[in-house]
Amino acid sequence: MALPSFLRAAARSVVLSMIMTGPVLAQATPQDVIQSFSLRVAPALNVPADEQVRYGSLALATLKDAGIGLLGAQYVLVVDRNPKVQAVILYWLPAGGSPLYVGASPVSTGRIGQFDHFETPTGVYAHTLANPDFRAQGTKNANGILGYGAKGMRVYDFGWQQAQRGWGDGGVSTMRLQMHATDPVLLEPKLGTPQSKGCIRIPATLNRLLDSYGLLDADYELAADLVAPPWVLLSGRTPAYGAGRYLIIVDTARDSRPDWSAPARAAAN
């Protein structure tokens, strides 16, 4: 997805400035992020090496099919919406190299069969300033649930998307695709199974990791450098080198649940 013209022009100015004034301050490396994931993210999944390669290759193929060529090394998130998997995997995609597995966690995607519930759409979705993020207010809904999780949790907004209705006679309608934390007591224990209205629910710990390193904040960080920091960015964040912007949603159409994705296994890690 192309950047807005004002950001492209400003980016050229930043590159010129870096050439003239020297390198910017050190940023978090992929190894830093891998270590932080292993220490901070729970529940986590132990994805076998062959599956790590499989999903990494699937990420590259999906980007290619979408006509997206990466201009540089960056992070991407891969979500398998398959009801037998329900997992998200974080990768570092080095320029011209093989995907580097960072870590994985259980998620909840759309639960069909109930009114106003969509099947989470597959494809590649860019995280841009065109659909600004916001933060959870920490207020409960009519059912006494913290729908976006605890106060301050980042809500990643991927805009209005076409999705299959999961009720009635089906068909396609428009839904707002978001990725966010969920109620830590009532709903987070259900991660690993379809539960949402179409959005992607992730563990609060993964939400914080993505947020604190800005792993999907390429456009947000560019705006912070060139214009003004978007209010949603954490003031004390440590931006990672190679921030990305793509959420990749796939469905591996499995007939049975792999051992590594079972919610019980996630809770035990």
C-alpha positions as CSV (number, residue, x, y, z in Angstrom):
1,M,0.0,0.0,0.0
2,A,1.4,3.4,-1.0
3,L,2.2,6.0,1.6
4,P,0.4,9.4,1.4
5,S,2.3,11.9,-0.8
6,F,3.2,14.1,2.2
7,L,4.7,11.2,4.1
8,R,6.7,10.1,1.0
9,A,8.1,13.6,0.6
10,A,8.9,13.8,4.3
11,A,10.5,10.4,4.3
12,R,12.9,11.6,1.6
13,S,13.8,14.5,3.9
14,V,14.5,12.2,6.8
15,V,16.8,10.0,4.7
16,L,18.7,13.1,3.6
17,S,18.9,14.3,7.1
18,M,20.2,10.9,8.3
19,I,22.9,11.0,5.6
20,M,24.0,14.5,6.6
21,T,23.8,14.1,10.4
22,G,24.6,10.5,11.1
23,P,22.6,7.5,12.4
24,V,19.6,7.7,14.7
25,L,19.7,6.3,18.2
26,A,19.8,2.5,18.6
27,Q,16.5,0.7,18.4
28,A,15.4,-2.7,19.6
29,T,16.7,-5.6,17.4
30,P,14.9,-8.7,16.4
31,Q,16.8,-10.6,19.0
32,D,15.6,-8.1,21.6
33,V,12.0,-8.6,20.6
34,I,12.4,-12.4,20.5
35,Q,13.7,-12.4,24.0
36,S,11.0,-10.0,25.2
37,F,8.3,-12.2,23.7
38,S,9.6,-15.3,25.5
39,L,9.7,-13.4,28.8
40,R,6.6,-11.2,28.6
41,V,3.9,-12.9,26.4
42,A,1.5,-15.3,28.1
43,P,-0.2,-17.5,27.1
44,A,2.2,-18.5,24.4
45,L,2.3,-21.4,22.0
46,N,5.2,-23.7,21.2
47,V,5.1,-23.9,17.4
48,P,7.2,-26.7,16.0
49,A,10.0,-25.8,13.6
50,D,8.3,-27.2,10.5
51,E,5.1,-25.2,11.3
52,Q,7.2,-22.1,11.8
53,V,8.6,-22.5,8.3
54,R,5.1,-23.3,6.9
55,Y,3.5,-20.2,8.2
56,G,6.5,-18.0,7.3
57,S,6.3,-19.3,3.7
58,L,2.5,-18.7,3.8
59,A,3.1,-15.1,4.9
60,L,5.4,-14.4,2.0
61,A,3.1,-16.1,-0.5
62,T,0.1,-14.2,0.7
63,L,1.9,-10.8,0.5
64,K,3.0,-11.7,-3.1
65,D,-0.6,-12.7,-4.1
66,A,-1.7,-9.4,-2.7
67,G,0.8,-7.6,-4.9
68,I,2.7,-6.3,-1.9
69,G,6.5,-6.0,-2.2
70,L,8.3,-5.2,1.0
71,L,10.7,-2.3,0.7
72,G,12.8,-3.3,3.7
73,A,13.0,-5.7,6.6
74,Q,9.9,-5.5,8.9
75,Y,7.6,-7.4,11.3
76,V,4.4,-9.0,10.2
77,L,1.6,-10.7,12.1
78,V,0.1,-13.9,10.7
79,V,-3.3,-15.1,12.1
80,D,-4.7,-18.5,11.3
81,R,-8.5,-18.1,11.7
82,N,-9.1,-21.8,11.2
83,P,-11.3,-23.0,14.1
84,K,-8.9,-25.8,14.8
85,V,-5.9,-23.4,15.1
86,Q,-6.9,-19.9,16.3
87,A,-3.3,-18.6,16.6
88,V,-1.3,-15.6,15.8
89,I,2.4,-15.8,14.9
90,L,4.8,-12.9,14.8
91,Y,7.6,-12.9,12.3
92,W,10.6,-10.7,11.4
93,L,11.0,-10.6,7.6
94,P,14.5,-9.7,6.8
95,A,15.2,-8.1,3.4
96,G,15.8,-11.0,1.0
97,G,16.1,-13.6,3.8
98,S,13.9,-16.3,5.3
99,P,11.2,-15.3,7.8
100,L,12.5,-15.3,11.4
101,Y,10.0,-16.7,13.9
102,V,9.5,-14.5,17.0
103,G,6.7,-16.2,18.9
104,A,3.0,-17.2,18.9
105,S,-0.1,-16.9,21.0
106,P,-3.7,-18.1,20.9
107,V,-6.4,-15.8,19.5
108,S,-10.1,-15.7,19.1
109,T,-11.6,-14.8,15.7
110,G,-15.2,-14.6,14.4
111,R,-17.7,-17.2,15.8
112,I,-20.3,-17.9,13.1
113,G,-23.8,-19.1,13.8
114,Q,-24.9,-16.1,15.9
115,F,-26.5,-12.8,14.8
116,D,-24.1,-10.0,14.0
117,H,-21.1,-12.3,14.1
118,F,-18.9,-12.4,11.0
119,E,-16.3,-14.8,9.8
120,T,-13.0,-13.0,10.1
121,P,-11.9,-12.1,6.6
122,T,-8.7,-13.5,5.1
123,G,-6.2,-11.4,3.3
124,V,-3.5,-8.7,3.9
125,Y,-4.5,-5.6,5.9
126,A,-2.4,-2.6,6.3
127,H,-2.2,-0.7,9.6
128,T,-2.2,2.9,8.5
129,L,-3.2,6.4,9.8
130,A,-6.2,6.2,7.5
131,N,-8.0,4.3,10.3
132,P,-6.6,5.7,13.6
133,D,-6.1,3.4,16.6
134,F,-7.5,4.3,20.0
135,R,-7.2,3.0,23.5
136,A,-9.6,1.1,25.7
137,Q,-11.6,3.1,28.2
138,G,-11.8,0.2,30.6
139,T,-15.6,0.4,30.9
140,K,-17.8,-2.6,30.9
141,N,-20.6,-3.1,28.3
142,A,-24.2,-4.0,29.0
143,N,-23.1,-7.6,29.7
144,G,-20.5,-6.6,32.3
145,I,-17.6,-7.4,29.9
146,L,-14.5,-5.3,29.2
147,G,-14.8,-5.7,25.4
148,Y,-11.5,-4.1,24.6
149,G,-9.7,-5.3,27.8
150,A,-8.3,-3.2,30.6
151,K,-8.0,0.6,30.4
152,G,-5.3,1.7,28.1
153,M,-5.1,-1.4,25.9
154,R,-4.3,-0.5,22.3
155,V,-7.0,-1.1,19.8
156,Y,-5.5,-1.7,16.3
157,D,-7.9,-0.6,13.6
158,F,-7.8,-2.0,10.1
159,G,-10.8,-0.2,8.8
160,W,-14.1,-1.3,7.2
161,Q,-13.7,-4.7,5.4
162,Q,-16.0,-7.0,3.5
163,A,-16.7,-10.2,5.5
164,Q,-19.0,-13.2,5.3
165,R,-22.0,-13.0,7.6
166,G,-22.2,-15.8,10.1
167,W,-25.9,-15.8,10.5
168,G,-29.0,-16.2,8.4
169,D,-28.5,-17.0,4.8
170,G,-24.9,-15.7,4.9
171,G,-23.7,-13.4,2.2
172,V,-21.2,-10.6,2.5
173,S,-21.5,-7.4,4.5
174,T,-19.2,-4.7,5.9
175,M,-17.6,-5.0,9.3
176,R,-15.0,-3.1,11.2
177,L,-11.8,-5.2,11.5
178,Q,-9.9,-4.5,14.7
179,M,-7.3,-6.4,16.8
180,H,-7.4,-5.9,20.5
181,A,-7.2,-7.3,24.0
182,T,-10.3,-8.6,25.7
183,D,-11.8,-9.1,29.2
184,P,-8.9,-10.6,31.2
185,V,-11.2,-12.7,33.5
186,L,-14.1,-13.7,31.4
187,L,-12.8,-13.9,27.8
188,E,-9.0,-14.2,27.7
189,P,-9.2,-17.8,29.1
190,K,-11.2,-18.6,25.9
191,L,-8.5,-17.6,23.5
192,G,-7.7,-20.4,21.2
193,T,-11.4,-20.8,20.2
194,P,-13.7,-18.7,17.9
195,Q,-15.5,-16.2,20.1
196,S,-15.6,-12.7,18.6
197,K,-17.9,-10.9,16.2
198,G,-15.2,-10.9,13.6
199,C,-12.4,-9.0,15.2
200,I,-9.2,-10.6,16.5
201,R,-8.8,-10.9,20.2
202,I,-5.2,-11.3,21.5
203,P,-3.7,-11.7,24.9
204,A,-3.1,-8.5,26.8
205,T,0.6,-9.3,27.1
206,L,0.9,-9.5,23.4
207,N,-1.0,-6.3,23.0
208,R,1.5,-4.6,25.3
209,L,4.5,-6.1,23.4
210,L,3.3,-4.9,20.0
211,D,2.5,-1.5,21.5
212,S,5.7,-0.9,23.5
213,Y,7.9,-1.8,20.5
214,G,5.7,-0.3,17.8
215,L,6.0,-3.5,15.8
216,L,3.1,-2.6,13.5
217,D,3.6,1.2,13.7
218,A,5.7,2.0,10.6
219,D,3.3,4.7,9.5
220,Y,2.7,6.0,13.0
221,E,6.4,6.3,13.7
222,L,6.9,8.0,10.4
223,A,4.3,10.5,11.3
224,A,5.9,11.0,14.7
225,D,9.2,11.8,13.0
226,L,7.9,14.0,10.3
227,V,4.8,15.8,11.7
228,A,3.9,15.1,15.3
229,P,3.6,11.9,17.4
230,P,0.0,10.5,17.1
231,W,-1.6,10.7,20.5
232,V,-2.0,6.9,20.7
233,L,1.7,6.2,20.7
234,L,3.2,5.4,24.1
235,S,5.5,8.2,25.3
236,G,7.9,5.7,26.9
237,R,8.0,3.2,24.0
238,T,11.1,1.7,22.5
239,P,10.6,1.6,18.8
240,A,11.9,-1.5,17.1
241,Y,14.1,-1.4,14.1
242,G,12.0,-2.4,11.1
243,A,8.5,-1.6,12.3
244,G,5.9,-3.2,10.1
245,R,2.4,-2.5,9.0
246,Y,0.8,-5.7,7.8
247,L,-1.7,-8.1,9.4
248,I,-2.0,-11.3,7.4
249,I,-5.1,-13.5,8.0
250,V,-5.1,-17.0,6.6
251,D,-7.1,-20.2,6.9
252,T,-5.2,-23.4,6.7
253,A,-8.4,-25.5,6.5
254,R,-7.3,-28.1,8.9
255,D,-9.7,-30.9,9.9
256,S,-8.1,-31.5,13.3
257,R,-6.4,-29.4,15.9
258,P,-2.6,-29.6,16.0
259,D,-1.3,-30.3,19.5
260,W,0.7,-27.1,19.6
261,S,-2.4,-24.9,19.2
262,A,-4.5,-26.4,22.0
263,P,-5.7,-23.8,24.5
264,A,-4.7,-26.2,27.4
265,R,-1.1,-26.2,26.0
266,A,-1.1,-22.4,25.8
267,A,-2.3,-22.1,29.4
268,A,0.5,-24.4,30.5
269,N,3.3,-22.5,28.9
